[in-house]
């Protein structure tokens, strides 16, 4: 039954995140923590921008039924069927939005970080002696979809569509991982990590050059999974438009792509899809921003 093929995605939605807390009011940080938060924000550096040219690319996967544990086999039916899709030119952040950028954004809004993020930062500073300079280059985490969207808008950008994210991650001919078809390792991606207290094990947003995508983007697999613009449609690939697909018009979950520091290899595939409730805050979900390119860079058809 087709629905059963979607169950892994449903389980992943539940496992990805901590209980939703988007509507809660965060506690005001202590003076000492506030000093660190200000320092981390002050050290933030914006990501370079990468141009992704207009043209077609292979989105999704071909069905494979005779190799159920093969790395090229679809994770579930949500990435089927494979389509050749046209995308207009767009720009994408080379790096995930950093923790420093996120904290600077919250300071501009005069909004304290969530309690989950405050507890994490205080713990790694006081127990693990992690420095402000290190933390500013961590990817943003414990971010709701709305906060990610608002930060991008504040920089005159937006979240990428799911199709844009996939093209930026795999190139035009359907690469299995951002770097190609080689199995992930520690030089290419931050993944498969575990800490008994669920402390994130993260890499700097501008690190692991060996794992860059065909367009030079970092961490399109692992580190943190990434919010994108679209609602998550289980069967969207079966009826999507072939030019600039915008995603479903409504839904319960927002799409999340790329896998995280906790993920197994299967979640790092460029075609693997998942999602999460938009109000969710998770130690495994961050984001990066995108922007439409001038119309003159697109095919005139």
Backbone as CSV, one residue per row, in Angstrom:
resi,resn,N_x,N_y,N_z,CA_x,CA_y,CA_z,C_x,C_y,C_z
1,UNK,0.848,-1.195,0.000,0.000,0.000,0.000,0.883,1.244,0.000
2,UNK,0.614,2.229,-0.878,1.497,3.399,-0.976,1.672,4.123,0.345
3,UNK,0.589,4.200,1.170,0.719,4.957,2.405,1.814,4.405,3.302
4,UNK,1.974,3.072,3.283,2.986,2.471,4.137,4.382,2.935,3.768
5,UNK,4.593,3.309,2.496,5.900,3.793,2.079,6.190,5.163,2.664
6,UNK,5.136,5.859,3.143,5.321,7.194,3.730,5.622,7.131,5.231
7,UNK,5.396,5.960,5.851,5.562,5.876,7.291,6.959,6.272,7.766
8,UNK,8.063,5.901,7.058,9.377,6.357,7.524,9.467,7.873,7.639
9,UNK,8.863,8.615,6.711,8.878,10.071,6.787,8.108,10.554,7.999
10,UNK,6.955,9.900,8.279,6.177,10.308,9.432,6.950,10.082,10.722
11,UNK,7.610,8.929,10.818,8.417,8.670,12.008,9.566,9.673,12.115
12,UNK,10.155,10.032,10.966,11.254,10.998,10.996,10.753,12.358,11.456
13,UNK,9.528,12.740,11.056,8.975,14.011,11.494,8.917,14.065,13.012
14,UNK,8.521,12.955,13.621,8.397,12.927,15.065,9.751,12.871,15.750
15,UNK,10.701,12.164,15.154,12.008,11.990,15.785,12.895,13.212,15.632
16,UNK,12.628,14.012,14.602,13.500,15.138,14.302,13.521,16.176,15.410
17,UNK,12.388,16.332,16.111,12.181,17.546,16.865,11.860,17.299,18.327
18,UNK,12.111,18.349,19.109,11.655,18.400,20.477,10.215,18.864,20.471
19,UNK,9.481,18.795,21.603,8.103,19.262,21.614,7.997,20.705,21.142
20,UNK,6.948,20.991,20.374,6.776,22.325,19.797,6.678,23.367,20.896
21,UNK,7.366,24.488,20.693,7.350,25.540,21.701,7.335,26.907,21.067
22,UNK,6.873,26.995,19.807,6.921,28.256,19.091,6.090,29.332,19.731
23,UNK,5.032,28.930,20.514,4.131,29.929,21.082,4.532,30.333,22.489
24,UNK,5.533,29.713,23.089,5.919,30.033,24.452,6.738,31.321,24.500
25,UNK,6.730,31.965,25.658,7.502,33.188,25.868,8.819,32.811,26.535
26,UNK,9.922,33.201,25.925,11.236,32.832,26.443,11.561,33.616,27.711
27,UNK,12.333,32.983,28.578,12.795,33.612,29.810,13.878,34.638,29.497
28,UNK,13.889,35.739,30.232,14.958,36.723,30.072,16.270,36.112,30.557
29,UNK,17.332,36.171,29.744,18.596,35.540,30.151,19.241,36.278,31.321
30,UNK,20.064,35.549,32.074,20.823,36.174,33.149,21.810,37.181,32.571
31,UNK,22.330,38.052,33.400,23.283,39.063,32.933,24.518,38.419,32.314
32,UNK,25.026,37.364,32.927,26.234,36.721,32.404,25.950,36.061,31.059
33,UNK,24.824,35.370,30.949,24.476,34.764,29.672,24.215,35.835,28.619
34,UNK,23.548,36.899,29.016,23.262,37.985,28.073,24.559,38.575,27.515
35,UNK,25.583,38.645,28.344,26.869,39.158,27.877,27.441,38.252,26.791
36,UNK,27.341,36.941,26.988,27.824,36.006,25.970,26.975,36.086,24.699
37,UNK,25.669,36.186,24.840,24.797,36.267,23.670,25.131,37.490,22.824
38,UNK,25.397,38.609,23.495,25.767,39.833,22.776,27.109,39.653,22.057
39,UNK,28.052,39.010,22.732,29.370,38.795,22.123,29.272,37.851,20.925
40,UNK,28.496,36.791,21.041,28.327,35.842,19.935,27.699,36.545,18.735
41,UNK,26.686,37.373,18.991,26.022,38.106,17.907,26.976,39.095,17.239
42,UNK,27.809,39.752,18.040,28.724,40.771,17.505,29.781,40.162,16.589
43,UNK,30.087,38.880,16.776,31.108,38.202,15.976,30.556,37.632,14.669
44,UNK,29.264,37.759,14.443,28.631,37.126,13.283,29.116,37.713,11.971
45,UNK,29.264,36.843,10.979,29.624,37.254,9.628,28.618,36.657,8.647
46,UNK,28.095,37.454,7.722,27.123,36.911,6.774,27.761,35.942,5.794
47,UNK,26.956,35.052,5.279,27.435,34.067,4.304,27.657,34.713,2.948
48,UNK,28.681,34.288,2.215,28.766,34.657,0.797,27.552,34.117,0.042
49,UNK,27.245,34.743,-1.078,26.100,34.358,-1.902,26.593,33.617,-3.141
50,UNK,25.895,32.568,-3.531,26.240,31.775,-4.702,25.102,31.871,-5.719
51,UNK,25.434,32.115,-6.981,24.442,32.166,-8.051,24.203,30.766,-8.608
52,UNK,22.954,30.362,-8.669,22.570,29.090,-9.281,21.912,29.433,-10.619
53,UNK,22.504,29.054,-11.744,21.994,29.499,-13.050,20.653,28.871,-13.402
54,UNK,19.924,29.555,-14.269,18.649,29.022,-14.762,18.882,27.751,-15.568
55,UNK,17.884,26.881,-15.582,17.977,25.665,-16.371,17.249,24.517,-15.710
56,UNK,17.343,23.350,-16.318,16.661,22.172,-15.798,17.588,21.359,-14.903
57,UNK,16.979,20.531,-14.073,17.741,19.584,-13.260,16.833,18.408,-12.931
58,UNK,17.455,17.306,-12.519,16.703,16.119,-12.122,16.339,16.212,-10.651
59,UNK,15.054,16.214,-10.361,14.532,16.279,-9.000,13.914,14.937,-8.650
60,UNK,14.175,14.474,-7.436,13.610,13.207,-7.003,14.430,12.010,-7.436
61,UNK,13.828,10.828,-7.369,14.547,9.582,-7.623,13.749,8.672,-8.543
62,UNK,14.474,7.827,-9.255,13.837,6.741,-9.989,13.519,5.615,-9.007
63,UNK,12.382,4.961,-9.234,12.010,3.863,-8.350,12.966,2.681,-8.514
64,UNK,13.427,2.150,-7.384,14.234,0.924,-7.349,13.543,-0.041,-6.399
65,UNK,13.186,-1.213,-6.887,12.462,-2.189,-6.070,13.267,-3.440,-5.734
66,UNK,14.430,-3.610,-6.366,15.174,-4.869,-6.187,16.397,-4.731,-5.285
67,UNK,16.562,-3.586,-4.628,17.720,-3.381,-3.750,17.272,-2.555,-2.546
68,UNK,16.455,-3.137,-1.651,15.799,-2.347,-0.601,16.746,-1.632,0.352
69,UNK,17.981,-2.108,0.489,18.928,-1.471,1.407,20.044,-0.730,0.675
70,UNK,19.901,-0.592,-0.629,20.908,0.119,-1.399,20.846,1.620,-1.166
71,UNK,21.983,2.272,-1.202,22.029,3.703,-0.911,21.333,4.516,-1.996
72,UNK,21.221,3.952,-3.201,20.534,4.658,-4.267,19.033,4.442,-4.283
73,UNK,18.537,3.536,-3.447,17.107,3.247,-3.392,16.375,4.381,-2.686
74,UNK,15.210,4.727,-3.195,14.424,5.807,-2.599,14.201,5.560,-1.107
75,UNK,14.234,6.627,-0.331,13.964,6.515,1.103,12.503,6.122,1.324
76,UNK,11.609,6.764,0.579,10.195,6.403,0.575,9.554,6.979,-0.687
77,UNK,8.250,6.832,-0.816,7.572,7.243,-2.042,7.472,8.752,-2.194
78,UNK,7.796,9.519,-1.169,7.658,10.974,-1.289,8.638,11.576,-2.286
79,UNK,9.719,10.867,-2.615,10.683,11.392,-3.587,10.469,10.821,-4.986
80,UNK,9.316,10.245,-5.213,8.946,9.674,-6.504,7.741,10.425,-7.082
81,UNK,7.637,10.473,-8.428,8.600,10.030,-9.428,9.683,11.084,-9.651
82,UNK,10.713,10.705,-10.382,11.737,11.675,-10.741,11.223,12.562,-11.873
83,UNK,11.492,13.854,-11.773,11.059,14.825,-12.777,12.232,15.677,-13.224
84,UNK,12.221,16.066,-14.501,13.167,17.087,-14.950,12.446,18.424,-14.871
85,UNK,12.957,19.301,-14.027,12.268,20.536,-13.665,13.094,21.735,-14.096
86,UNK,12.416,22.771,-14.588,13.069,24.042,-14.912,12.985,24.978,-13.715
87,UNK,14.112,25.609,-13.354,14.130,26.649,-12.345,14.761,27.897,-12.922
88,UNK,14.133,29.045,-12.680,14.769,30.310,-13.004,16.018,30.476,-12.145
89,UNK,16.898,31.374,-12.555,18.121,31.617,-11.791,17.778,32.144,-10.392
90,UNK,18.570,31.749,-9.429,18.375,32.239,-8.057,19.714,32.267,-7.339
91,UNK,19.739,32.962,-6.231,20.929,33.031,-5.396,20.679,32.265,-4.104
92,UNK,21.723,31.652,-3.570,21.597,30.878,-2.336,22.782,31.189,-1.433
93,UNK,22.528,31.268,-0.146,23.628,31.411,0.804,24.564,30.214,0.680
94,UNK,25.858,30.491,0.615,26.823,29.391,0.561,26.787,28.569,1.843
95,UNK,26.545,29.252,2.965,26.591,28.617,4.274,25.232,28.685,4.962
96,UNK,25.024,27.770,5.873,23.842,27.853,6.723,23.888,29.135,7.544
97,UNK,22.725,29.692,7.864,22.681,30.859,8.741,23.317,30.474,10.072
98,UNK,24.235,31.302,10.529,25.004,30.970,11.726,24.237,31.325,12.997
99,UNK,24.682,30.731,14.096,24.105,31.055,15.392,24.323,32.531,15.712
100,UNK,25.479,33.071,15.330,25.733,34.488,15.559,24.745,35.375,14.824
101,UNK,24.458,35.036,13.553,23.486,35.815,12.776,22.094,35.720,13.388
102,UNK,21.733,34.539,13.834,20.411,34.344,14.429,20.269,35.152,15.716
103,UNK,21.296,35.116,16.569,21.229,35.885,17.815,21.206,37.392,17.539
104,UNK,21.935,37.836,16.522,21.896,39.254,16.151,20.495,39.645,15.683
105,UNK,19.850,38.776,14.934,18.480,39.024,14.476,17.525,39.132,15.663
106,UNK,17.655,38.228,16.631,16.795,38.288,17.812,17.037,39.561,18.607
107,UNK,18.292,39.990,18.691,18.585,41.229,19.408,17.937,42.425,18.730
108,UNK,17.955,42.450,17.402,17.313,43.533,16.672,15.815,43.577,16.951
109,UNK,15.215,42.406,17.150,13.785,42.331,17.457,13.494,42.463,18.946
110,UNK,14.567,42.602,19.748,14.437,42.678,21.201,13.682,41.449,21.749
111,UNK,14.069,40.299,21.199,13.454,39.031,21.583,14.518,38.116,22.162
112,UNK,14.329,37.589,23.360,15.329,36.665,23.904,15.291,35.331,23.176
113,UNK,16.404,34.631,23.115,16.395,33.278,22.532,15.460,32.360,23.318
114,UNK,15.022,31.298,22.670,14.168,30.323,23.346,14.875,29.739,24.555
115,UNK,14.088,29.243,25.492,14.679,28.635,26.688,15.594,27.477,26.322
116,UNK,15.207,26.678,25.300,16.041,25.553,24.887,17.423,26.028,24.436
117,UNK,17.442,27.106,23.637,18.721,27.602,23.133,19.535,28.239,24.246
118,UNK,18.887,28.971,25.138,19.615,29.557,26.266,20.279,28.473,27.115
119,UNK,19.535,27.417,27.404,20.081,26.329,28.225,21.259,25.665,27.529
120,UNK,21.142,25.458,26.218,22.235,24.835,25.473,23.484,25.702,25.499
121,UNK,23.336,26.985,25.186,24.501,27.875,25.136,25.156,27.964,26.510
122,UNK,24.362,28.116,27.550,24.931,28.212,28.897,25.645,26.916,29.271
123,UNK,25.069,25.790,28.901,25.692,24.502,29.221,27.040,24.346,28.524
124,UNK,27.099,24.602,27.218,28.356,24.356,26.507,29.426,25.382,26.892
125,UNK,29.017,26.569,27.328,29.995,27.560,27.781,30.559,27.170,29.144
126,UNK,29.671,26.808,30.077,30.108,26.578,31.454,30.657,25.170,31.687
127,UNK,30.131,24.171,30.985,30.547,22.785,31.208,31.620,22.347,30.220
128,UNK,31.500,22.770,28.960,32.409,22.310,27.917,33.400,23.383,27.465
129,UNK,33.351,24.558,28.069,34.303,25.649,27.787,34.326,26.045,26.309
130,UNK,33.172,25.977,25.654,33.079,26.408,24.262,33.100,27.931,24.220
131,UNK,33.898,28.505,23.339,34.081,29.953,23.297,33.015,30.644,22.461
132,UNK,32.872,31.952,22.695,31.944,32.752,21.891,32.323,32.706,20.415
133,UNK,33.624,32.708,20.131,34.090,32.692,18.752,33.701,31.385,18.057
134,UNK,33.722,30.280,18.790,33.282,29.005,18.232,31.772,28.994,18.027
135,UNK,31.036,29.469,19.022,29.573,29.422,18.949,29.017,30.297,17.831
136,UNK,29.648,31.414,17.545,29.116,32.286,16.507,29.113,31.608,15.143
137,UNK,29.989,30.605,14.938,30.093,29.905,13.650,29.311,28.595,13.627
138,UNK,28.668,28.271,14.741,27.734,27.158,14.712,26.561,27.523,13.800
139,UNK,25.876,26.540,13.226,24.630,26.859,12.540,23.543,27.234,13.540
140,UNK,22.634,28.103,13.125,21.466,28.410,13.956,20.669,27.133,14.193
141,UNK,20.102,27.009,15.368,19.291,25.846,15.715,18.220,26.272,16.712
142,UNK,17.281,25.401,17.008,16.092,25.757,17.796,15.379,26.960,17.177
143,UNK,15.225,26.929,15.866,14.614,28.023,15.113,13.287,27.540,14.531
144,UNK,12.210,28.280,14.740,10.953,27.925,14.100,10.995,28.309,12.622
145,UNK,10.073,27.735,11.839,9.997,28.076,10.417,9.717,29.561,10.243
146,UNK,8.836,30.122,11.048,8.486,31.545,10.925,9.688,32.426,11.231
147,UNK,10.468,32.080,12.236,11.666,32.863,12.539,12.661,32.796,11.386
148,UNK,12.821,31.612,10.808,13.719,31.474,9.660,13.241,32.348,8.508
149,UNK,11.963,32.297,8.229,11.397,33.125,7.164,11.621,34.610,7.453
150,UNK,11.365,35.033,8.689,11.492,36.449,9.039,12.935,36.928,8.965
151,UNK,13.891,36.092,9.394,15.291,36.492,9.292,15.680,36.689,7.836
152,UNK,15.284,35.749,6.979,15.603,35.897,5.555,14.984,37.177,5.000
153,UNK,13.735,37.456,5.330,13.078,38.671,4.844,13.786,39.927,5.335
154,UNK,14.305,39.887,6.559,14.998,41.056,7.098,16.267,41.370,6.314
155,UNK,16.795,40.366,5.592,17.985,40.547,4.760,17.616,40.666,3.277
156,UNK,16.331,40.969,3.007,15.820,41.081,1.627,16.015,39.775,0.863
157,UNK,15.863,38.658,1.564,15.937,37.333,0.968,14.669,36.573,1.347
158,UNK,14.692,35.278,1.144,13.574,34.404,1.474,14.116,33.003,1.691
159,UNK,13.283,32.119,2.205,13.662,30.710,2.243,13.627,30.145,0.830
160,UNK,14.516,29.229,0.503,14.468,28.610,-0.831,13.256,27.700,-0.948
161,UNK,12.743,27.562,-2.175,11.749,26.520,-2.392,12.440,25.166,-2.249
162,UNK,11.644,24.122,-2.088,12.234,22.797,-1.959,12.982,22.410,-3.224
163,UNK,12.438,22.782,-4.392,13.115,22.473,-5.657,14.433,23.226,-5.762
164,UNK,14.450,24.507,-5.366,15.693,25.274,-5.389,16.726,24.633,-4.469
165,UNK,16.301,24.234,-3.289,17.237,23.609,-2.353,17.849,22.362,-2.987
166,UNK,17.011,21.539,-3.621,17.526,20.280,-4.171,18.497,20.518,-5.321
167,UNK,18.190,21.485,-6.188,19.125,21.776,-7.283,20.449,22.286,-6.732
168,UNK,20.396,23.179,-5.755,21.624,23.712,-5.160,22.437,22.612,-4.499
169,UNK,21.764,21.580,-4.001,22.446,20.502,-3.295,23.070,19.482,-4.232
170,UNK,22.413,19.190,-5.375,22.850,18.042,-6.168,23.283,18.380,-7.589
171,UNK,23.101,19.623,-8.037,23.445,19.952,-9.407,22.352,19.539,-10.377
172,UNK,22.687,19.432,-11.644,21.680,19.248,-12.683,21.342,17.797,-13.001
173,UNK,22.236,16.855,-12.678,22.039,15.477,-13.133,21.759,14.479,-12.020
174,UNK,21.236,14.964,-10.915,20.744,14.054,-9.890,21.792,13.368,-9.052
175,UNK,22.811,14.094,-8.593,23.828,13.496,-7.732,23.222,12.912,-6.466
176,UNK,23.789,11.807,-6.006,23.261,11.116,-4.839,23.494,11.914,-3.556
177,UNK,24.683,12.529,-3.458,25.028,13.401,-2.345,25.559,14.710,-2.933
178,UNK,25.704,15.742,-2.139,26.207,17.005,-2.704,27.551,16.865,-3.410
179,UNK,28.419,16.015,-2.918,29.775,15.860,-3.480,29.841,14.787,-4.559
180,UNK,28.757,14.071,-4.801,28.763,12.997,-5.786,28.136,11.741,-5.220
181,UNK,28.664,10.588,-5.617,28.068,9.315,-5.202,28.862,8.568,-4.137
182,UNK,29.986,9.140,-3.696,30.784,8.489,-2.654,30.031,8.493,-1.326
183,UNK,30.207,7.429,-0.547,29.552,7.316,0.754,30.059,8.426,1.683
184,UNK,29.181,9.058,2.455,29.609,10.137,3.363,30.677,9.690,4.346
185,UNK,31.577,10.600,4.661,32.570,10.376,5.701,32.788,11.684,6.454
186,UNK,33.684,11.661,7.453,33.863,12.808,8.337,34.475,14.014,7.643
187,UNK,35.092,13.829,6.471,35.649,14.956,5.733,34.594,15.668,4.883
188,UNK,33.451,15.006,4.695,32.430,15.552,3.813,31.193,16.062,4.548
189,UNK,30.881,15.469,5.694,29.635,15.830,6.364,29.728,15.560,7.862
190,UNK,28.989,16.361,8.623,28.828,16.123,10.060,27.527,15.351,10.246
191,UNK,27.631,14.064,10.600,26.457,13.209,10.702,26.759,12.042,11.627
192,UNK,25.724,11.299,11.982,25.899,10.082,12.759,26.492,10.297,14.134
193,UNK,26.313,11.496,14.697,26.897,11.805,15.996,25.916,11.461,17.122
194,UNK,26.462,11.280,18.325,25.624,10.937,19.470,26.267,11.509,20.726
195,UNK,25.422,12.080,21.585,25.879,12.554,22.891,24.835,12.132,23.903
196,UNK,25.269,11.585,25.012,24.346,11.023,25.990,23.357,12.062,26.503
197,UNK,23.735,13.340,26.513,22.841,14.406,26.968,22.220,15.182,25.809
198,UNK,22.304,14.609,24.610,21.701,15.224,23.420,22.274,16.608,23.130
199,UNK,23.544,16.834,23.464,24.214,18.077,23.116,24.581,18.025,21.635
200,UNK,24.193,19.011,20.835,24.529,18.978,19.408,26.037,18.938,19.184
201,UNK,26.452,18.139,18.224,27.858,18.049,17.834,27.937,18.640,16.435
202,UNK,28.342,19.893,16.354,28.195,20.689,15.142,29.533,21.122,14.570
203,UNK,29.526,21.401,13.272,30.700,21.925,12.587,30.456,23.384,12.228
204,UNK,31.509,24.202,12.119,31.330,25.587,11.660,30.635,25.620,10.304
205,UNK,29.811,26.632,10.091,29.003,26.683,8.866,29.851,26.781,7.600
206,UNK,31.085,27.246,7.716,31.938,27.422,6.538,33.007,26.339,6.422
207,UNK,32.771,25.185,7.030,33.779,24.117,7.079,33.451,22.964,6.134
208,UNK,34.343,21.968,6.107,34.213,20.731,5.331,34.086,21.008,3.834
209,UNK,35.137,21.572,3.284,35.150,21.889,1.851,34.980,20.648,0.980
210,UNK,35.416,19.471,1.456,35.297,18.258,0.655,33.836,17.858,0.422
211,UNK,32.936,18.384,1.236,31.535,18.032,1.107,30.691,19.041,0.356
212,UNK,31.336,20.008,-0.286,30.566,21.058,-0.967,29.749,20.501,-2.139
213,UNK,28.664,21.177,-2.428,27.801,20.804,-3.548,28.437,21.236,-4.863
214,UNK,27.871,20.845,-6.021,28.445,21.271,-7.305,28.549,22.780,-7.460
215,UNK,27.761,23.532,-6.718,27.819,24.994,-6.789,28.653,25.600,-5.662
216,UNK,29.268,24.749,-4.852,30.169,25.235,-3.809,29.527,25.507,-2.471
217,UNK,28.312,25.024,-2.235,27.634,25.264,-0.968,28.084,24.257,0.083
218,UNK,28.266,24.743,1.311,28.664,23.891,2.428,27.447,23.254,3.106
219,UNK,27.645,22.060,3.627,26.703,21.404,4.544,25.296,21.267,3.980
220,UNK,25.199,20.951,2.690,23.886,20.600,2.157,23.508,19.174,2.560
221,UNK,24.409,18.493,3.243,24.130,17.208,3.883,24.731,17.259,5.278
222,UNK,23.922,17.005,6.298,24.425,16.982,7.669,24.512,18.350,8.315
223,UNK,25.130,18.376,9.477,25.253,19.536,10.360,23.887,19.871,10.947
224,UNK,23.077,20.697,10.293,21.666,20.796,10.648,20.839,20.600,9.384
225,UNK,19.697,19.942,9.534,18.721,19.911,8.447,18.186,21.335,8.268
226,UNK,17.557,21.613,7.127,17.231,23.002,6.795,15.765,23.184,6.401
227,UNK,15.141,24.161,7.061,13.802,24.568,6.648,13.844,25.083,5.207
228,UNK,12.803,24.789,4.427,12.615,25.427,3.132,11.214,26.021,3.085
229,UNK,10.897,26.692,1.997,9.657,27.456,1.918,8.410,26.568,1.883
230,UNK,8.480,25.434,1.211,7.286,24.667,0.853,6.605,23.991,2.036
231,UNK,5.294,23.838,1.904,4.595,22.838,2.697,5.061,21.462,2.232
232,UNK,5.070,20.498,3.148,5.495,19.140,2.807,4.317,18.376,2.215
233,UNK,4.409,18.025,0.938,3.371,17.244,0.283,3.849,15.832,0.037
234,UNK,3.176,14.843,0.627,3.611,13.457,0.497,3.636,13.009,-0.960
235,UNK,2.648,13.454,-1.750,2.551,13.010,-3.137,2.766,14.149,-4.124
236,UNK,3.430,15.207,-3.692,3.539,16.402,-4.525,4.285,16.154,-5.828
237,UNK,5.266,15.274,-5.817,6.057,15.035,-7.027,5.213,14.427,-8.152
238,UNK,4.082,13.834,-7.802,3.237,13.206,-8.810,2.448,14.225,-9.632
239,UNK,2.286,15.442,-9.116,1.491,16.434,-9.842,2.144,17.809,-9.915
240,UNK,3.398,17.933,-9.520,4.068,19.228,-9.500,4.218,19.796,-10.916
241,UNK,4.299,21.120,-11.012,4.539,21.771,-12.289,5.990,21.564,-12.703
242,UNK,6.255,21.639,-14.000,7.609,21.385,-14.489,8.466,22.651,-14.520
243,UNK,7.899,23.795,-14.179,8.666,25.035,-14.157,8.433,25.762,-12.839
244,UNK,9.511,26.017,-12.105,9.469,26.751,-10.834,8.373,26.234,-9.898
245,UNK,8.381,24.942,-9.543,7.321,24.415,-8.672,7.321,25.108,-7.314
246,UNK,6.151,25.632,-6.881,6.092,26.387,-5.622,5.787,25.546,-4.401
247,UNK,5.488,24.259,-4.584,5.078,23.427,-3.471,3.578,23.482,-3.273
248,UNK,3.036,22.607,-2.409,1.596,22.596,-2.138,1.131,23.932,-1.560
249,UNK,-0.169,24.204,-1.678,-0.718,25.471,-1.191,-1.009,25.454,0.306
250,UNK,-1.026,24.281,0.913,-1.286,24.191,2.349,-0.742,22.865,2.859
251,UNK,-0.763,22.696,4.161,-0.279,21.454,4.740,-0.163,21.548,6.241
252,UNK,0.319,20.500,6.841,0.538,20.447,8.286,2.006,20.651,8.642
253,UNK,2.891,20.200,7.749,4.327,20.278,7.983,4.987,21.172,6.934
254,UNK,6.068,21.820,7.298,6.939,22.483,6.333,8.087,21.539,5.995
255,UNK,8.533,21.595,4.773,9.587,20.684,4.336,10.918,21.013,5.007
256,UNK,11.664,19.970,5.291,12.992,20.056,5.907,13.914,19.162,5.086
257,UNK,15.077,19.663,4.713,15.956,18.908,3.826,17.377,18.809,4.377
258,UNK,18.087,17.760,3.981,19.522,17.693,4.172,20.069,16.834,5.279
259,UNK,19.232,16.393,6.227,19.784,15.607,7.315,20.606,16.454,8.287
260,UNK,20.935,15.898,9.439,21.593,16.667,10.497,22.778,15.920,11.086
261,UNK,23.335,16.504,12.141,24.458,15.916,12.860,24.102,14.556,13.465
262,UNK,22.818,14.284,13.684,22.386,13.012,14.256,22.055,11.971,13.195
263,UNK,21.914,12.385,11.949,21.296,11.552,10.929,22.150,10.356,10.527
264,UNK,21.472,9.309,10.096,22.115,8.201,9.410,22.334,8.593,7.954
265,UNK,23.137,7.797,7.247,23.516,8.121,5.876,22.309,8.332,4.972
266,UNK,21.255,7.534,5.144,20.096,7.602,4.251,19.473,8.995,4.235
267,UNK,19.554,9.713,5.358,18.938,11.038,5.426,19.804,12.107,4.778
268,UNK,21.057,11.793,4.457,21.957,12.753,3.816,21.816,12.767,2.298
269,UNK,21.097,11.807,1.729,20.883,11.795,0.288,20.192,13.087,-0.152
270,UNK,20.576,13.618,-1.307,20.021,14.896,-1.747,18.542,14.806,-2.096
271,UNK,18.038,13.596,-2.374,16.629,13.443,-2.730,15.733,13.121,-1.544
272,UNK,16.318,12.713,-0.413,15.512,12.324,0.741,14.742,13.526,1.277
273,UNK,13.446,13.317,1.516,12.579,14.404,1.960,12.058,14.133,3.368
274,UNK,11.806,15.203,4.100,11.178,15.098,5.414,10.488,16.426,5.708
275,UNK,9.888,16.529,6.873,9.201,17.756,7.243,8.997,17.828,8.737
276,UNK,8.481,18.959,9.195,8.289,19.165,10.620,7.224,20.244,10.825
277,UNK,6.493,20.216,11.954,5.540,21.286,12.228,6.257,22.639,12.256
278,UNK,5.705,23.676,11.637,6.438,24.938,11.503,6.775,25.620,12.824
279,UNK,6.038,25.331,13.895,6.336,25.936,15.193,7.375,25.163,15.982
280,UNK,7.887,24.081,15.413,8.837,23.221,16.108,10.177,23.918,16.309
281,UNK,10.767,23.679,17.463,12.160,24.065,17.714,12.953,22.782,17.920
282,UNK,14.053,22.647,17.223,14.807,21.399,17.287,16.301,21.675,17.247
283,UNK,17.041,20.838,17.940,18.505,20.911,17.891,19.049,20.397,16.573
284,UNK,18.183,19.890,15.694,18.638,19.334,14.426,18.196,20.147,13.216
285,UNK,17.482,21.258,13.392,16.961,22.023,12.249,17.456,23.457,12.277
286,UNK,18.061,23.888,11.163,18.437,25.282,10.935,17.910,25.710,9.579
287,UNK,18.669,26.551,8.865,18.194,27.025,7.561,19.272,27.840,6.872
288,UNK,19.038,28.145,5.604,19.814,29.134,4.865,18.833,29.904,3.988
289,UNK,19.266,31.044,3.476,18.379,31.931,2.728,18.696,31.907,1.236
290,UNK,17.726,32.334,0.447,17.854,32.401,-1.001,17.248,33.708,-1.495
291,UNK,17.415,33.950,-2.790,16.883,35.175,-3.388,16.725,34.950,-4.884
292,UNK,15.623,35.415,-5.453,15.424,35.312,-6.898,16.428,36.206,-7.610
293,UNK,16.972,35.717,-8.714,17.937,36.499,-9.498,17.191,37.415,-10.474
294,UNK,17.861,38.437,-11.016,17.202,39.296,-12.000,16.657,38.495,-13.173
295,UNK,15.511,38.926,-13.688,14.848,38.207,-14.766,15.705,38.104,-16.017
296,UNK,16.651,39.024,-16.182,17.507,39.012,-17.376,18.399,37.781,-17.426
297,UNK,18.575,37.079,-16.296,19.421,35.885,-16.258,18.643,34.617,-16.609
298,UNK,17.339,34.753,-16.857,16.525,33.582,-17.149,16.307,33.414,-18.638
299,UNK,15.986,32.197,-19.013,15.674,31.907,-20.415,14.433,32.699,-20.831
300,UNK,14.435,33.342,-21.992,13.323,34.215,-22.379,12.047,33.481,-22.757
301,UNK,12.057,32.154,-22.799,10.867,31.438,-23.239,9.694,31.657,-22.318
